[in-house]
Every structure is written in structure tokens, then in C-alpha cells.
């Protein structure tokens, strides 16, 4: 395995960002994981590696390769097309290091349309009680679940 240097970490970050859109926290996790793999392989790692990672992330943000608001907006749009609930979306994006207040700014107030998409995609409507349970597990409220199933 190649030695971990600032330039190597920057190349890893650029290669990752070529393939995936990422939040700053997600990119940080990717770089830390790569450093951990190097440590596990027995390579010497500089104690300044945390500082290098922070500098790389700041540079990627400055170049607009990493933009948390853009990442959030794209992910919210993707999850809405999938019929995911607002609770699910906030939870997933919180895992990616996005502030829940930023996520909430992109979410619709009414979840009924999302619930209807979920009902269609999962072919629900045959067993009312079981389908209510599925919608509840997916993060939809009781009222929204009932309305979605009745339509």
C-alpha cells in the first residue's frame, strides 16, 4: 500500500468525488477509513493526518466539489421520488453529517404524496392493517398512512 501523504489523500478525495456526490462529513469518513486501512496494513502514518484531512475538505468546499446544501437537495429529491418519509430522510441525512434544519428546509410540508408513492411502489392496499404497519415502519404518521391507503 502506498504511503499516506497529503497529496495521496487529496488524490483519494478527488477520485471519490469523481464517482460520488458527498457531504463534507461523508468525505471525511472516506479519508479516515483509508488512513485506518493503512495503519492496519502496518504503514507509518503522520500524526498530522487529521489536519491534512481537514485542509483537504476545506479546499474541496472552496472549489465547490463538496457542497452540503447541494448534496442535501439532491438526496432529498432522490428520496422523495422513492416515496420515503420525512423522518427517514432526516435520519439518513443526519448519518451523512447534514444538519437536520438544512434537511427540513428542502422537505415538503405534506407527506401524503410521498406515502402514495410508497403505496404504489410496494403494491399495498390488499390488507389494510398490515399495510398500515408497513407505512408506520417507513416513518409515516397514522393519519397520512390512512389517507394514502384509502385513495
N, C-alpha and C positions, 0 to 999 in steps of 0.2 A: 504494500500500500504506500502511496506517495506521502511525503511528509506534509503536515498541516502548516501552511503559511497563510498570511493574509491574502496573497494573490490566489492561492489554491481555493480558499474559502469563497473569494469573490467569484471565481470561475464556477464553483459548485452552485452558488446562488444564481448566477446568470443562466446556467444550464437548466436549473429547476424552473426559473421564471419563463424561460422559452417555452416550456411544456405546460406549465400550470399557472393559473392566476392564484395569488396567495396574499393573505394578510401579513402584516409585519410579524405578528406572533407566530404564524404558521412557518414563515421563512426562518425565524429564529429557532424553532423546534427542529427544522430540517438540518440546519447547520450544526446545532448542538448534537443531534443524533450522529452526524458524520464525524464529529470530533470524538464522540464516545466510541464509535467503531474503531477509530484509530488508536485510542487508548487501549481498548480491548485487544487489539492486534499487537500491542506491545510497543507502539511508537511513542517517542517523546513528544509531548505537547507543551507548548509555551504557556506560562501562567497568564499571559496577556490575551489568551484566546477569547475570553468574554468581551474584552474591549474591542477586539477585532470584529467580532460578530456585530456588536452594537454599531460600530462605524460603517460596516457594510450595509446594514439595514438602513441607517440614515442616508447613505449615498443612494441606495435603491429608491428610497422615498423621494429624495431630492430630484432624481432623474425621472420620477413618476413611473417607475417599473413596479413599485409596490404602492398601492393606494387603498387604504382600508375602506373608505367610503365607496369607491368603485367596486371593490370586491364584495362588499356588503350588498350593494344594489343588485349586482349580477346574481349573487347567490339567492337573494330574496326572490328575484324574478323567477329563477330556476325552481325554487321550492314551491312557489305559488302555482306554477304550471303543473307541478307534480301533485297538487292538492294537499300540501302539508299544512298543519295548523300553525297559528301564530306562536303557540307555546313551543312547538317542535322547532320552528325556525329560530326563535330566540335562543333556545338551548344549544342548537347546533352551531350557531354563530358565536355564542359565548365560548364554546370549546375552541373556536378558532381565534379567540382573543379580541373579538369585536365587542365594544360597549353596547349593552342592551338598549340604551337610549338611542344610539345611532340606528340600530336594527328597527326599533319601534317607529322611527320616522319614515321608514320605507314600507311598513306593513299597512294593509287596508284595515279600516275600522270594522267592517262587516266580514265575518268569516264564512258566510253562507255559501258563496261561490266556491271557495276552497273545499268546503265539505261536499258540495255537489260533485266537484271533480273527483274527490276521493271515492265517493259512492259509485261513480261511473267506472273509474279505473279498477276498483275492487269487485265490481259486479254485485253490489249489495242491493238489498231490497227483498230478499226471499224470507228471511227470518228476522223480524223486527227487533227482538230482544238481543239476539247475537250481534246484529248489525249495530245496534246502539252501543254495545260493549266495544266493538271494533273502533267505532268513531271516538269513544271516550278514551280508549288506549292511544289513539292517534293524537289526542290532545284537544279535541273539540268539546265544547260545553254541551250539556244535556239539551238545552233549547235549540242550539244550532243543529245538533245531531238529529233531533226530532224533525225539524223543518226540512233538512236535507233528505231524510228518508221518506217523508210524506210527499215530496214533489216528484 
